């Protein structure tokens, strides 16, 4: 009887501790989101640097400096203009949020074809360490990743908390050529922007009561078609809904292979996304 009582008390304490831990993490994430909102409302000096990436492909690095000359935001683009990574920093220079996508080219077994895929996700950071993340991957051709291999690829990427992990340090020198003063604004019709958070819900209408069409990955490029009504949703606060569209390629399966293969059919997917989950647009200010 005494042992059962001790086990019961231990279970209760563990449950309370777990709930407190979850609540603390949610509070930290909400506070980070508030910092992101604050950063998105600031005026910056923007420095754009052209980089030579893999295979000589052109890449672009954008750094946003606050009035104290500290980097608060970095955007890194690949050759076709889609976002590869976005990183937010607090006023101490510590990373607080990272939204990313990157390609994987991997040979799983000897003499097997390479697998080409893409990983999407975002991570929240506190005290220089990753506290939570959301990631997913897509396979474009050949053999499929095993679950453990995909998770390993994601962990390898998430452990890096600095843009210099894949950009040479000399590219992040103190040189600041041709800085431009910019600020952010909300998207408007025909703007092209991207989804900031992984697993963002695409809905059939402008409101949480509408049907969930699918979950969009972080960094998914979208075009704004129209603007809808405003809504106040918890810590995401007061934003409007946007009707967006993006281009997809349909996949077909061959009879002897479970791997999706591109069949060259393209079509726009359309739906509604809450504005708090879309990256704002930067606009140049007159000096």
VEXRO-903538 format. One record per residue (C-alpha): residue number from 1; z, y, x. Coordinates in nm, 2 decimals, padded with zeros to 4 digits, always signed. Each point is the difference from the previous one (the first is absolute). Layout:
BEGIN
- NUM;Z;Y;X
...
//
This chain:
BEGIN
- 1;+00.00;+00.00;+00.00
- 2;+00.09;+00.24;+00.28
- 3;-00.32;-00.08;+00.19
- 4;-00.21;+00.06;-00.31
- 5;+00.17;+00.33;-00.06
- 6;-00.07;+00.11;+00.36
- 7;-00.36;-00.10;-00.03
- 8;-00.03;+00.19;-00.33
- 9;+00.14;+00.32;+00.16
- 10;-00.23;-00.04;+00.30
- 11;-00.30;-00.04;-00.23
- 12;+00.11;+00.32;-00.19
- 13;+00.04;+00.20;+00.32
- 14;-00.33;-00.12;+00.13
- 15;-00.18;+00.10;-00.32
- 16;+00.16;+00.34;+00.00
- 17;-00.09;+00.04;+00.37
- 18;-00.36;-00.10;-00.07
- 19;-00.02;+00.24;-00.30
- 20;+00.14;+00.29;+00.22
- 21;-00.25;-00.08;+00.28
- 22;-00.29;+00.00;-00.25
- 23;+00.13;+00.33;-00.15
- 24;+00.03;+00.16;+00.34
- 25;-00.35;-00.10;+00.10
- 26;-00.14;+00.13;-00.32
- 27;+00.19;+00.33;+00.05
- 28;-00.14;+00.03;+00.36
- 29;-00.36;-00.07;-00.13
- 30;+00.04;+00.26;-00.27
- 31;+00.13;+00.25;+00.26
- 32;-00.30;-00.08;+00.22
- 33;-00.23;+00.06;-00.29
- 34;+00.16;+00.34;-00.05
- 35;-00.06;+00.08;+00.36
- 36;-00.36;-00.10;-00.04
- 37;-00.03;+00.24;-00.29
- 38;+00.16;+00.28;+00.20
- 39;-00.24;-00.06;+00.29
- 40;-00.30;+00.00;-00.24
- 41;+00.11;+00.35;-00.11
- 42;+00.01;+00.15;+00.35
- 43;-00.25;+00.21;+00.20
- 44;-00.12;-00.15;+00.32
- 45;-00.20;+00.06;+00.31
- 46;-00.25;-00.28;+00.00
- 47;-00.15;-00.15;+00.32
- 48;-00.30;-00.23;-00.03
- 49;-00.09;-00.22;+00.30
- 50;-00.32;-00.22;+00.02
- 51;+00.07;-00.33;+00.16
- 52;-00.22;-00.28;+00.14
- 53;+00.13;-00.32;-00.17
- 54;-00.09;-00.37;+00.02
- 55;-00.36;-00.07;+00.08
- 56;-00.06;+00.37;+00.05
- 57;+00.04;+00.08;-00.37
- 58;+00.11;+00.36;-00.08
- 59;+00.35;+00.05;-00.12
- 60;+00.20;+00.31;-00.11
- 61;+00.36;+00.08;+00.06
- 62;+00.16;+00.28;-00.21
- 63;+00.34;+00.14;+00.10
- 64;+00.20;+00.24;-00.22
- 65;+00.26;+00.23;+00.17
- 66;+00.27;+00.19;-00.18
- 67;+00.12;+00.35;+00.09
- 68;+00.23;-00.15;+00.27
- 69;-00.30;-00.16;+00.16
- 70;+00.11;-00.35;-00.09
- 71;-00.24;-00.27;-00.13
- 72;+00.09;-00.07;-00.37
- 73;-00.31;-00.20;-00.10
- 74;-00.28;-00.20;+00.18
- 75;-00.32;-00.13;-00.16
- 76;-00.22;-00.24;+00.19
- 77;-00.35;-00.08;-00.13
- 78;-00.25;-00.27;+00.10
- 79;-00.37;+00.05;+00.04
- 80;-00.10;+00.00;-00.37
- 81;+00.25;+00.26;-00.09
- 82;+00.25;-00.23;-00.18
- 83;+00.36;+00.04;+00.08
- 84;+00.14;-00.24;+00.25
- 85;+00.35;+00.13;+00.03
- 86;+00.22;+00.29;-00.13
- 87;+00.34;+00.06;+00.15
- 88;+00.27;+00.24;-00.12
- 89;+00.28;+00.13;+00.23
- 90;+00.33;+00.18;-00.08
- 91;+00.11;+00.32;+00.17
- 92;+00.16;-00.20;+00.28
- 93;-00.34;-00.15;+00.09
- 94;+00.09;-00.35;-00.13
- 95;-00.24;-00.20;-00.21
- 96;+00.10;-00.03;-00.36
- 97;-00.31;-00.15;-00.17
- 98;-00.32;-00.17;+00.11
- 99;-00.30;-00.09;-00.22
- 100;-00.27;-00.21;+00.17
- 101;-00.30;-00.23;-00.01
- 102;-00.15;-00.18;+00.29
- 103;-00.26;-00.27;+00.06
- 104;+00.07;-00.35;+00.14
- 105;-00.25;-00.20;+00.20
- 106;+00.15;-00.34;+00.09
- 107;-00.10;-00.34;+00.11
- 108;+00.24;-00.25;-00.17
- 109;-00.11;-00.32;+00.16
- 110;-00.21;-00.10;+00.31
- 111;-00.37;+00.02;-00.07
- 112;+00.06;+00.14;-00.35
- 113;-00.16;+00.31;-00.14
- 114;+00.19;+00.33;+00.02
- 115;+00.18;+00.12;-00.31
- 116;-00.05;+00.36;-00.10
- 117;+00.27;+00.16;-00.22
- 118;+00.18;+00.32;-00.07
- 119;+00.38;+00.06;-00.03
- 120;+00.13;+00.28;-00.22
- 121;+00.35;+00.12;-00.04
- 122;+00.28;+00.26;+00.03
- 123;+00.34;+00.01;+00.17
- 124;+00.31;+00.21;-00.04
- 125;+00.20;+00.08;+00.31
- 126;+00.36;+00.11;+00.05
- 127;+00.18;+00.08;+00.33
- 128;-00.32;-00.11;+00.19
- 129;-00.02;-00.34;-00.16
- 130;-00.20;-00.16;-00.28
- 131;+00.22;-00.05;-00.31
- 132;-00.26;-00.12;-00.25
- 133;-00.37;-00.06;-00.03
- 134;-00.28;-00.11;-00.24
- 135;-00.31;-00.17;+00.15
- 136;-00.30;-00.20;-00.11
- 137;-00.32;-00.13;+00.16
- 138;-00.35;-00.07;-00.11
- 139;-00.24;-00.26;+00.16
- 140;-00.37;+00.09;+00.02
- 141;-00.15;-00.31;+00.15
- 142;+00.04;-00.34;+00.15
- 143;+00.34;-00.19;+00.01
- 144;+00.31;+00.13;-00.18
- 145;+00.31;+00.10;+00.18
- 146;+00.31;-00.21;-00.06
- 147;+00.29;+00.18;-00.15
- 148;+00.20;-00.01;+00.32
- 149;-00.29;+00.13;+00.21
- 150;-00.06;+00.29;-00.24
- 151;+00.38;+00.09;+00.00
- 152;-00.01;-00.02;+00.38
- 153;-00.29;+00.25;+00.01
- 154;+00.19;+00.23;-00.23
- 155;+00.33;-00.02;+00.20
- 156;-00.19;+00.08;+00.32
- 157;-00.15;+00.31;-00.15
- 158;+00.32;+00.12;-00.17
- 159;+00.22;-00.02;+00.31
- 160;-00.19;+00.29;+00.15
- 161;+00.13;+00.33;-00.11
- 162;-00.21;+00.23;+00.20
- 163;-00.37;+00.09;-00.01
- 164;-00.03;-00.04;+00.38
- 165;+00.01;-00.38;-00.04
- 166;-00.37;+00.01;-00.05
- 167;-00.10;+00.34;+00.12
- 168;+00.03;+00.08;+00.38
- 169;+00.28;+00.23;+00.08
- 170;-00.24;+00.24;+00.17
- 171;-00.16;+00.06;-00.34
- 172;+00.33;+00.14;-00.12
- 173;+00.04;+00.26;+00.27
- 174;+00.16;+00.33;-00.06
- 175;-00.35;+00.16;-00.02
- 176;-00.05;+00.16;-00.34
- 177;-00.37;+00.10;-00.02
- 178;-00.11;+00.23;-00.29
- 179;+00.31;-00.04;-00.23
- 180;-00.07;+00.08;-00.36
- 181;+00.26;+00.11;-00.26
- 182;+00.00;-00.23;-00.30
- 183;+00.20;-00.08;-00.31
- 184;-00.02;-00.28;-00.26
- 185;-00.11;+00.02;-00.36
- 186;-00.02;-00.25;-00.28
- 187;-00.34;-00.18;-00.04
- 188;-00.26;+00.13;-00.24
- 189;-00.32;-00.14;-00.15
- 190;-00.24;-00.14;+00.26
- 191;+00.26;-00.01;+00.28
- 192;+00.00;-00.31;+00.21
- 193;+00.34;-00.10;+00.11
- 194;+00.20;-00.33;+00.04
- 195;+00.29;-00.20;-00.14
- 196;+00.32;+00.07;+00.21
- 197;+00.22;-00.29;-00.11
- 198;-00.07;-00.37;+00.00
- 199;-00.02;-00.18;-00.34
- 200;-00.07;+00.32;-00.20
- 201;-00.07;-00.08;-00.36
- 202;-00.35;+00.08;-00.14
- 203;+00.04;+00.04;-00.38
- 204;-00.24;+00.01;-00.29
- 205;+00.13;+00.34;-00.11
- 206;+00.21;+00.30;+00.11
- 207;+00.35;-00.13;-00.05
- 208;+00.24;-00.29;+00.08
- 209;-00.05;-00.13;-00.35
- 210;-00.37;-00.09;+00.08
- 211;-00.12;-00.34;+00.12
- 212;+00.04;-00.09;+00.37
- 213;-00.36;-00.07;+00.12
- 214;+00.08;-00.09;+00.37
- 215;+00.21;+00.10;+00.30
- 216;-00.17;+00.21;+00.26
- 217;+00.07;-00.03;+00.37
- 218;+00.12;+00.28;+00.22
- 219;-00.28;+00.21;+00.14
- 220;-00.24;-00.10;-00.27
- 221;-00.26;+00.28;-00.02
- 222;-00.05;+00.15;-00.34
- 223;-00.20;+00.28;-00.16
- 224;+00.16;+00.22;-00.26
- 225;-00.20;+00.00;-00.33
- 226;+00.24;+00.20;-00.23
- 227;+00.36;+00.11;-00.04
- 228;+00.23;-00.11;-00.28
- 229;+00.34;+00.09;-00.14
- 230;+00.32;+00.06;+00.19
- 231;+00.29;-00.25;+00.00
- 232;+00.35;-00.01;+00.15
- 233;+00.06;-00.35;+00.15
- 234;+00.34;-00.04;+00.17
- 235;+00.02;+00.10;+00.37
- 236;-00.38;+00.03;+00.00
- 237;+00.07;+00.32;-00.19
- 238;-00.25;+00.21;-00.20
- 239;-00.37;-00.06;+00.07
- 240;-00.32;-00.04;-00.19
- 241;-00.21;-00.30;-00.05
- 242;-00.35;-00.03;+00.16
- 243;-00.30;-00.20;-00.10
- 244;-00.15;-00.15;+00.31
- 245;-00.27;-00.23;+00.11
- 246;-00.09;-00.20;+00.31
- 247;-00.29;-00.23;+00.10
- 248;+00.05;-00.37;+00.04
- 249;-00.21;-00.29;+00.11
- 250;+00.01;-00.31;-00.22
- 251;+00.05;-00.34;+00.17
- 252;-00.13;-00.35;-00.09
- 253;+00.12;-00.34;+00.12
- 254;-00.23;-00.26;+00.14
- 255;+00.04;-00.35;-00.14
- 256;+00.13;-00.15;+00.33
- 257;+00.21;+00.29;+00.11
- 258;+00.30;+00.17;-00.16
- 259;-00.05;+00.31;+00.21
- 260;-00.13;+00.30;-00.18
- 261;-00.34;+00.12;+00.11
- 262;-00.16;+00.34;-00.07
- 263;-00.29;-00.03;-00.24
- 264;-00.11;+00.37;+00.04
- 265;+00.09;+00.09;-00.36
- 266;+00.17;+00.34;-00.01
- 267;+00.17;+00.18;-00.29
- 268;+00.25;+00.28;-00.06
- 269;+00.35;-00.08;-00.12
- 270;+00.15;+00.27;-00.21
- 271;+00.36;+00.06;-00.11
- 272;+00.30;+00.24;+00.00
- 273;+00.25;+00.06;+00.28
- 274;+00.32;+00.20;+00.00
- 275;-00.04;+00.31;+00.22
- 276;+00.31;-00.06;+00.20
- 277;-00.16;-00.30;+00.16
- 278;-00.32;+00.17;+00.11
- 279;-00.03;+00.19;+00.33
- 280;-00.04;+00.38;-00.05
- 281;-00.29;+00.19;+00.14
- 282;+00.03;+00.24;+00.30
- 283;-00.18;+00.33;-00.02
- 284;-00.06;+00.25;+00.28
- 285;+00.18;+00.34;-00.03
- 286;-00.14;+00.33;+00.11
- 287;+00.19;+00.14;+00.30
//
